[in-house]
Amino acid sequence: MSRYHKQDNKLLEDLAEMANRLRIHSINSTNASKSGHPTSCSSMAEIMSVLFFHTMRYKVSQPKHVANDRFILSKGHAAPILYAAWAEAGLFPVKDLENLRKIDSDLEGHPTPRLSFIDVGTGSLGQGLSIAAGMAYVGKYYDKSDYRVYCLVGDGESAEGSIWEALHFASFYRLDNLCVVFDINRLGQSQPTALQHDIATYEKRVDAFGFHAITADGHDIPELIKAFHDASQVKGKPTAILAKTYKGKNFPGVEDKENWHGKPLGANSSSTLEYLRTLAKKERKDLNLSISEPAGSVPTVNIANIKLSSPPEYKPDDSVATRLAYGTALAKLARSNARVIALDGDTKNSTFADKIKQVSADNYIECFIAEQNLVGVAMGAACRDRTVAFVSTFAAFFTRAFDQIRMGAISQTNVNFVGSHCGISIGEDGPSQMGLEDIALFRTVPGATVFYPSDAVSCERAVELAANTKGICYIRTSRPNTSILYKNSEVFEVGKAKVVKHSADDKVLIVGGGVTLHEAVSASKLLAAKGVHARVLDPFTIKPLDAAGIIRNAKEAGHKIVTVEDHYPEGGLGEAVLSAVASEKNIVVKKLAVKEIARSGPPAALLDMFGISASAIVKAVEELLR
């Protein structure tokens, strides 16, 4: 274990001067934009100075170099001081800081990966620590490298449960390469925080969660240097530095005062800037600060063009749940590429994510029943293209992590979500377990791809396609066993529908997905017995939807469509089809969906009760053709 050595006065003076420079930049940039959070920046100025210009190891010219230490600013509203640190490090001209929040600038109000030095978008509070934990997990267990991960958390956001989910996860997995800094500046947005400066209570809490706790004066540079050094020497547990700070530190008349959150200093700027300049020991343009480059090695990773290790191999008379096919495909991908990983929230034996453990137990990360952290950890694991992450749980439970998912889109993350137990077809478990909102949820996520495979063959191919698709992907899997619809050699594409049944005499197009596609096939047989020919279409992806394919088939089938979905009417398959044909003349759509809160019961009985069974489809077609 290396010993701590006190730093010379010159270095301490330079770091103090850098802290004040960062404050000055935060004032000037927020004044230029007439908006922003200079007081929130000021409380963390010394922390940023020590981290960026003494502690962290990174290549300034390559901010996302795989061997660099990582930094996540969870309190994203303090973005101006993060931008200032990178400018002072030399990544871009300091003058560019004046473009903060301008429409033609990537220096946005909160950080996004439009910037080369930002891994994830932050600003929706309480999410950064989960992402940092995911990065640290990859560093410790997959990369086996010595890069460290630092996350700065605001004391206000520590009220979020997701912070404590992340603390538990990091402690459980002994992430000693993770250091979280709590910027305890006492004040929230509208009033003091719950604990204010009760550092002792913070210390008890993080200690109880299994962290090595270090308390420090967040404005004392020697204390911070020692705290970060001590954190680097801790083995077997992560570290939390509890930094007592003051909002608006060194802003006369503003420091530790309420009602200054999110406000540029304006008229107070001149006197504050003058005061900050008087704090310098002497005037100098250049500071003698050096940034250490990373010394360790990181393995080369290739996650492009990942294929199933073997094609689907089902018999025509097999009956297989798509959730089981997901697990099978996941294991096949892991056999092809060791960087395919699965994360789950204690539902792995229901989602069948546990099948990846047959390949390697190391490829599976148990996140327990903490879905917000589950999603955040996956985002961190996927950063810098270190893994291909699949996240599974019951479809219903992704709703509680929607904020993390939407921030994942802003973060340009490549995470694949798999929701099982969708719809009323799960049966007796009842409405609390039924995912009936999930398609709507993921359709609203910008850039997302939404897969809805209807048999085991299409599900395996959906998993393979998702692994190679940029952006967020969602795969909706079903609980009941369903028959095989496709040949094992069938080729699937994102945005391309499949016609499952057709004839030259079709009078209506039925569009279904998952279990309702099988109900549609059954309905078409019942209709045929009555002399009515119905075409059946499997959209395969709900987003992007094969609009051209739906319109073409609808025109060939009497300009009439019946959609049937195991989902609420709002935002699901039916509304996707309606949007696709909205500009077409003479196409009529009748939509079948679960129109009220469901209940427990046998799956077949529930499909009948809520009007999405084969008999309900037959009735809807007959009404449409009258």
TORLO-687864 format. One record per residue (C-alpha): x, y, z; residue in three letters. Coordinates in pm, whole numbers, padded with zeros to 5 digits, always signed. Layout:
! residues N
XYZALA
...
! end
This chain:
! residues 626
+00000+00000+00000MET
+00146+00334-00104SER
+00190+00598+00161ARG
+00040+00942+00146TYR
+00285+01228+00110HIS
+00189+01588+00175LYS
+00200+01804-00133GLN
+00420+02113-00168ASP
+00270+02456-00119ASN
+00313+02554-00483LYS
+00090+02269-00599LEU
-00169+02350-00336LEU
-00170+02716-00440GLU
-00209+02620-00806ASP
-00500+02387-00733LEU
-00667+02659-00525ALA
-00619+02903-00810GLU
-00766+02649-01053MET
-01072+02612-00830ALA
-01129+02986-00845ASN
-01076+02988-01222ARG
-01347+02725-01250LEU
-01574+02945-01041ARG
-01501+03244-01263ILE
-01577+03045-01578HIS
-01903+02925-01424SER
-02006+03283-01348ILE
-01910+03415-01690ASN
-02070+03132-01890SER
-02399+03145-01700THR
-02407+03523-01732ASN
-02352+03489-02106ALA
-02645+03249-02135SER
-02852+03437-01878LYS
-02930+03102-01717SER
-02763+02819-01532GLY
-02640+02716-01188HIS
-02323+02899-01082PRO
-02383+02850-00709THR
-02414+02473-00757SER
-02086+02484-00948CYS
-01910+02686-00682SER
-01971+02432-00405SER
-01772+02170-00597MET
-01491+02386-00737ALA
-01213+02247-00516GLU
-01338+01891-00572ILE
-01319+01940-00950MET
-00979+02105-00929SER
-00827+01819-00731VAL
-00997+01548-00937LEU
-00916+01680-01283PHE
-00576+01833-01217PHE
-00427+01599-00959HIS
-00609+01270-00902THR
-00760+01142-01225MET
-00555+00978-01499ARG
-00674+01048-01852TYR
-00570+01151-02201LYS
-00698+01502-02261VAL
-00689+01454-02638SER
-00892+01131-02611GLN
-01158+01186-02345PRO
-01317+00844-02403LYS
-00994+00645-02425HIS
-01074+00303-02281VAL
-00795+00323-02021ALA
-00896+00664-01886ASN
-01042+00711-01542ASP
-01414+00783-01571ARG
-01609+01075-01424PHE
-01988+01098-01400ILE
-02146+01426-01293LEU
-02472+01301-01148SER
-02581+01655-01048LYS
-02591+01749-01414GLY
-02712+02104-01354HIS
-02354+02185-01250ALA
-02247+02128-01611ALA
-02073+02468-01648PRO
-01795+02372-01410ILE
-01748+02036-01583LEU
-01714+02215-01915TYR
-01473+02460-01755ALA
-01254+02178-01623ALA
-01217+02025-01969TRP
-01147+02365-02122ALA
-00878+02438-01864GLU
-00735+02090-01928ALA
-00689+02200-02288GLY
-00952+02003-02475LEU
-01111+02313-02628PHE
-01065+02692-02600PRO
-01181+02856-02278VAL
-01355+03120-02488LYS
-01601+02855-02610ASP
-01748+02843-02259LEU
-01935+03162-02348GLU
-02147+02950-02585ASN
-02314+02772-02293LEU
-02677+02683-02366ARG
-02676+02840-02713LYS
-02878+02655-02974ILE
-02577+02607-03202ASP
-02353+02482-02919SER
-02316+02133-02772ASP
-02244+02290-02430LEU
-02602+02224-02327GLU
-02768+02314-02000GLY
-02710+01961-01875HIS
-02440+01726-02014PRO
-02513+01503-02314THR
-02288+01275-02521PRO
-02297+01520-02808ARG
-01977+01624-02634LEU
-01672+01402-02678SER
-01599+01401-02305PHE
-01947+01302-02184ILE
-02036+00932-02151ASP
-02401+00972-02051VAL
-02661+01241-02020GLY
-02733+01349-01665THR
-02958+01604-01506GLY
-03256+01392-01415SER
-03124+01351-01066LEU
-03037+01032-00886GLY
-02915+00834-01187GLN
-02540+00894-01217GLY
-02425+00658-00944LEU
-02593+00353-01101SER
-02420+00431-01430ILE
-02088+00476-01253ALA
-02141+00142-01077ALA
-02198-00025-01413GLY
-01874+00124-01543MET
-01688+00012-01232ALA
-01831-00341-01259TYR
-01700-00370-01615VAL
-01362-00230-01511GLY
-01322-00471-01221LYS
-01471-00792-01356TYR
-01455-00776-01737TYR
-01174-00538-01835ASP
-00978-00628-01520LYS
-00806-00293-01558SER
-00694-00035-01304ASP
-00898+00259-01430TYR
-01111+00413-01160ARG
-01461+00555-01172VAL
-01558+00876-00993TYR
-01913+01000-00950CYS
-02014+01334-00800LEU
-02357+01330-00637VAL
-02548+01627-00501GLY
-02689+01608-00152ASP
-03036+01700-00276GLY
-03047+01407-00518GLU
-02939+01168-00244SER
-03307+01165-00144ALA
-03369+00956-00458GLU
-03409+00586-00387GLY
-03204+00504-00696SER
-02895+00643-00520ILE
-02937+00391-00239TRP
-03009+00110-00484GLU
-02674+00193-00645ALA
-02494+00208-00311LEU
-02623-00139-00228HIS
-02520-00277-00567PHE
-02168-00128-00551ALA
-02112-00259-00201SER
-02249-00607-00278PHE
-02009-00644-00570TYR
-01715-00496-00378ARG
-01647-00227-00638LEU
-01330-00088-00484ASP
-01254+00096-00809ASN
-01555+00322-00748LEU
-01543+00648-00554CYS
-01858+00853-00504VAL
-01829+01211-00381VAL
-02127+01362-00203PHE
-02129+01739-00250ASP
-02309+01824+00074ILE
-02376+02193+00025ASN
-02687+02201+00248ARG
-02926+02371+00005LEU
-03166+02223-00247GLY
-03360+02403-00517GLN
-03641+02549-00309SER
-03525+02499+00051GLN
-03255+02331+00262PRO
-03208+01958+00211THR
-03346+01714+00465ALA
-03013+01653+00640LEU
-02849+01988+00561GLN
-02494+01963+00706HIS
-02556+01660+00926ASP
-02244+01485+00798ILE
-02253+01229+01079ALA
-02584+01089+00956THR
-02454+01066+00600TYR
-02151+00882+00734GLU
-02363+00633+00928LYS
-02580+00565+00626ARG
-02305+00503+00370VAL
-02117+00296+00628ASP
-02430+00087+00684ALA
-02449+00032+00308PHE
-02097-00112+00312GLY
-01894+00182+00186PHE
-01566+00306+00322HIS
-01669+00652+00441ALA
-01432+00950+00439ILE
-01545+01288+00567THR
-01371+01597+00437ALA
-01393+01972+00415ASP
-01490+02001+00050GLY
-01311+02332+00018HIS
-00985+02218+00177ASP
-00752+02105-00099ILE
-00503+01911+00118PRO
-00792+01721+00279GLU
-00937+01638-00062LEU
-00604+01519-00198ILE
-00564+01288+00101LYS
-00923+01168+00075ALA
-00883+01067-00290PHE
-00551+00901-00212HIS
-00703+00705+00076ASP
-00993+00601-00149ALA
-00748+00460-00404SER
-00592+00237-00136GLN
-00916+00081-00012VAL
-00964-00281-00115LYS
-01280-00489-00113GLY
-01531-00207-00086LYS
-01618+00119-00263PRO
-01550+00458-00108THR
-01778+00752-00037ALA
-01621+01090+00025ILE
-01862+01305+00222LEU
-01757+01659+00139ALA
-01901+01940+00347LYS
-01937+02235+00112THR
-02123+02562+00075TYR
-02343+02657-00214LYS
-02209+02971-00373GLY
-01874+02932-00193LYS
-01664+03251-00223ASN
-01956+03444-00368PHE
-01994+03734-00116PRO
-02355+03790-00014GLY
-02461+03473-00194VAL
-02266+03197-00019GLU
-02493+02960+00178ASP
-02799+03173+00099LYS
-03135+03043-00016GLU
-03310+03144-00340ASN
-02994+03141-00553TRP
-03046+02801-00714HIS
-03041+02811-01093GLY
-02977+03183-01118LYS
-02680+03360-01282PRO
-02520+03616-01055LEU
-02613+03908-01277GLY
-02560+04235-01089ALA
-02357+04053-00823ASN
-02103+03937-01081SER
-01857+04228-01078SER
-01801+04231-00704SER
-01784+03851-00692THR
-01531+03828-00973LEU
-01321+04099-00809GLU
-01325+03906-00482TYR
-01227+03581-00651LEU
-00929+03749-00814ARG
-00808+03878-00478THR
-00792+03518-00351LEU
-00504+03436-00585ALA
-00165+03437-00414LYS
-00021+03613-00715LYS
-00111+03692-01072GLU
+00001+03429-01321ARG
-00127+03304-01651LYS
+00008+02950-01634ASP
-00035+02707-01352LEU
+00213+02429-01293ASN
-00044+02151-01303LEU
+00000+01826-01490SER
-00254+01560-01582ILE
-00135+01202-01549SER
-00208+00972-01840GLU
-00340+00621-01773PRO
-00071+00361-01724ALA
-00272+00039-01726GLY
-00381-00170-02021SER
-00737-00249-02127VAL
-00828-00545-02347PRO
-00939-00482-02704THR
-01308-00553-02749VAL
-01500-00617-03071ASN
-01878-00615-03037ILE
-01966-00573-03405ALA
-02159-00820-03618ASN
-02247-01066-03340ILE
-02426-01377-03463LYS
-02611-01666-03304LEU
-02366-01950-03253SER
-02617-02179-03427SER
-02944-02108-03610PRO
-03285-02173-03455PRO
-03364-02544-03444GLU
-03733-02599-03377TYR
-03972-02860-03512LYS
-04293-02748-03684PRO
-04508-02902-03411ASP
-04309-02751-03120ASP
-04477-02514-02876SER
-04230-02275-02713VAL
-04269-01954-02517ALA
-04085-01658-02669THR
-03941-01580-02326ARG
-03766-01920-02337LEU
-03646-01855-02691ALA
-03495-01529-02563TYR
-03287-01719-02310GLY
-03178-01967-02575THR
-03072-01690-02813ALA
-02894-01502-02536LEU
-02679-01805-02461ALA
-02603-01848-02831LYS
-02486-01488-02859LEU
-02266-01527-02551ALA
-02103-01831-02709ARG
-02017-01614-03010SER
-01897-01313-02815ASN
-01787-01309-02451ALA
-01891-00944-02416ARG
-02262-01025-02447VAL
-02397-00992-02093ILE
-02734-01024-01922ALA
-02864-00819-01632LEU
-03185-00903-01447ASP
-03383-00802-01141GLY
-03431-01138-00965ASP
-03662-01271-01239THR
-03398-01464-01434LYS
-03573-01800-01396ASN
-03891-01648-01543SER
-03736-01433-01814THR
-03487-01715-01883PHE
-03196-01473-01871ALA
-03031-01736-01652ASP
-02963-01951-01959LYS
-02659-01731-02027ILE
-02504-01878-01712LYS
-02481-02212-01894GLN
-02218-02042-02110VAL
-02049-01850-01830SER
-02172-01734-01492ALA
-01951-01427-01539ASP
-02174-01305-01822ASN
-02466-01257-01585TYR
-02514-00967-01342ILE
-02784-01001-01077GLU
-02922-00657-00992CYS
-03197-00778-00756PHE
-03535-00608-00724ILE
-03417-00256-00801ALA
-03522-00182-01156GLU
-03401+00178-01169GLN
-03052+00070-01072ASN
-03078-00228-01307LEU
-03126+00004-01604VAL
-02857+00247-01488GLY
-02598-00026-01435VAL
-02667-00157-01785ALA
-02613+00189-01929MET
-02281+00213-01751GLY
-02180-00135-01865ALA
-02253-00044-02228ALA
-02051+00280-02217CYS
-01748+00305-02444ARG
-01863-00011-02626ASP
-01734-00243-02356ARG
-02032-00483-02356THR
-02354-00571-02537VAL
-02602-00551-02253ALA
-02942-00723-02236PHE
-03169-00616-01949VAL
-03466-00832-01860SER
-03754-00828-01616THR
-04132-00846-01635PHE
-04255-00593-01890ALA
-04468-00422-01626ALA
-04168-00338-01411PHE
-03990-00132-01674PHE
-04250+00137-01608THR
-04083+00225-01278ARG
-03753+00279-01462ALA
-03894+00486-01747PHE
-03698+00794-01643ASP
-03374+00596-01667GLN
-03483+00458-02005ILE
-03565+00799-02150ARG
-03233+00931-02021MET
-03074+00631-02191GLY
-03201+00765-02522ALA
-03054+01108-02444ILE
-02732+00926-02353SER
-02723+00751-02693GLN
-02696+00422-02509THR
-02700+00083-02679ASN
-02894-00121-02424VAL
-03138-00398-02512ASN
-03445-00435-02291PHE
-03648-00755-02279VAL
-03989-00750-02112GLY
-04156-01083-02042SER
-04497-01162-01895HIS
-04670-00909-02115CYS
-05044-00871-02131GLY
-05340-01055-01986ILE
-05214-01380-02139SER
-05001-01435-01828ILE
-05324-01543-01660GLY
-05375-01598-01289GLU
-05100-01366-01162ASP
-05335-01075-01222GLY
-05307-00712-01334PRO
-05013-00602-01118SER
-04790-00840-01315GLN
-04935-00775-01661MET
-04733-00551-01890GLY
-05005-00363-02077LEU
-04830-00029-02121GLU
-04485-00138-02237ASP
-04520-00096-02613ILE
-04651+00256-02562ALA
-04364+00329-02325LEU
-04091+00218-02563PHE
-04258+00363-02874ARG
-04222+00708-02719THR
-03846+00665-02670VAL
-03671+00848-02954PRO
-03468+00623-03180GLY
-03583+00305-03009ALA
-03648-00019-03195THR
-03943-00223-03064VAL
-03950-00594-03148PHE
-04260-00808-03094TYR
-04168-01165-03194PRO
-04454-01410-03219SER
-04275-01743-03216ASP
-03944-01891-03102ALA
-03777-01858-03443VAL
-03857-01488-03480SER
-03761-01428-03117CYS
-03414-01573-03160GLU
-03364-01355-03466ARG
-03496-01050-03283ALA
-03236-01102-03011VAL
-02963-01133-03274GLU
-03079-00819-03456LEU
-03103-00623-03130ALA
-02743-00708-03045ALA
-02638-00534-03365ASN
-02881-00242-03365THR
-02770+00099-03243LYS
-02978+00275-02981GLY
-03230+00138-02735ILE
-03402-00186-02833CYS
-03703-00345-02667TYR
-03808-00707-02716ILE
-04155-00802-02591ARG
-04175-01168-02494THR
-04475-01374-02385SER
-04533-01621-02104ARG
-04752-01885-02276PRO
-04611-02148-02508ASN
-04698-02074-02869THR
-04667-02276-03186SER
-04390-02236-03440ILE
-04490-02013-03731LEU
-04167-01985-03929TYR
-03907-02210-04079LYS
-03575-02210-03897ASN
-03416-02057-04208SER
-03655-01759-04220GLU
-03480-01424-04257VAL
-03602-01129-04051PHE
-03529-00759-04085GLU
-03597-00457-03869VAL
-03899-00273-04010GLY
-04014-00558-04234LYS
-04344-00735-04165ALA
-04427-01096-04243LYS
-04747-01215-04409VAL
-04840-01534-04225VAL
-05155-01625-04421LYS
-05293-01489-04746HIS
-05499-01564-05053SER
-05609-01380-05366ALA
-05961-01350-05220ASP
-05876-01183-04887ASP
-06140-00936-04768LYS
-05970-00810-04453VAL
-05621-00777-04306LEU
-05573-00891-03945ILE
-05263-00756-03770VAL
-05154-00911-03441GLY
-04842-00969-03239GLY
-04729-01230-02988GLY
-05019-01438-02860VAL
-05273-01233-03055THR
-05106-01325-03384LEU
-05182-01688-03302HIS
-05539-01588-03218GLU
-05553-01414-03556ALA
-05437-01729-03733VAL
-05707-01927-03553SER
-05964-01662-03640ALA
-05869-01677-04007SER
-05940-02051-04008LYS
-06280-01998-03843LEU
-06360-01726-04097LEU
-06250-01946-04387ALA
-06498-02209-04273ALA
-06763-01939-04317LYS
-06638-01847-04662GLY
-06451-01532-04554VAL
-06083-01508-04642HIS
-05865-01306-04409ALA
-05500-01213-04451ARG
-05284-01228-04137VAL
-04981-01005-04090LEU
-04703-01017-03830ASP
-04542-00671-03797PRO
-04233-00819-03621PHE
-04120-00467-03523THR
-04376-00219-03394ILE
-04115+00055-03429LYS
-04014+00103-03700PRO
-04342-00029-03837LEU
-04356-00161-04192ASP
-04606+00104-04299ALA
-04562+00032-04670ALA
-04622-00338-04614GLY
-04935-00276-04408ILE
-05079-00031-04661ILE
-05006-00261-04954ARG
-05161-00564-04788ASN
-05460-00365-04666ALA
-05532-00248-05020LYS
-05506-00606-05144GLU
-05743-00720-04868ALA
-06045-00501-04914GLY
-05902-00182-04757HIS
-06006-00312-04416LYS
-05783-00380-04114ILE
-05849-00538-03776VAL
-05570-00493-03521THR
-05563-00709-03211VAL
-05321-00662-02922GLU
-05263-00783-02569ASP
-05203-00425-02457HIS
-05405-00121-02359TYR
-05552+00068-02659PRO
-05339+00376-02608GLU
-04998+00377-02773GLY
-04982+00013-02877GLY
-04993-00184-03200LEU
-05334-00052-03305GLY
-05234+00311-03277GLU
-04909+00239-03463ALA
-05113+00094-03751VAL
-05358+00384-03741LEU
-05069+00628-03771SER
-04928+00434-04064ALA
-05251+00452-04266VAL
-05369+00794-04151ALA
-05296+00961-04485SER
-05448+00681-04691GLU
-05799+00718-04829LYS
-06058+00443-04788ASN
-05869+00225-04538ILE
-06083+00140-04236VAL
-05927+00018-03911VAL
-06104-00161-03626LYS
-05893-00190-03311LYS
-05918-00467-03052LEU
-05727-00420-02726ALA
-05757-00461-02350VAL
-05988-00170-02272LYS
-06005-00188-01893GLU
-05803-00309-01594ILE
-05771-00685-01616ALA
-05812-00952-01349ARG
-05681-01294-01257SER
-05800-01595-01451GLY
-05703-01862-01704PRO
-05531-01706-02007PRO
-05782-01832-02262ALA
-06074-01709-02053ALA
-05914-01368-02013LEU
-05855-01334-02387LEU
-06227-01398-02434ASP
-06336-01172-02151MET
-06137-00876-02279PHE
-06218-00923-02645GLY
-05888-01023-02803ILE
-05946-01395-02861SER
-06001-01570-03194ALA
-06380-01558-03146SER
-06362-01183-03073ALA
-06159-01131-03390ILE
-06415-01324-03594VAL
-06692-01106-03454LYS
-06496-00787-03531ALA
-06430-00897-03889VAL
-06796-00981-03945GLU
-06901-00640-03812GLU
-06647-00469-04036LEU
-06766-00653-04347LEU
-07135-00583-04300ARG
! end
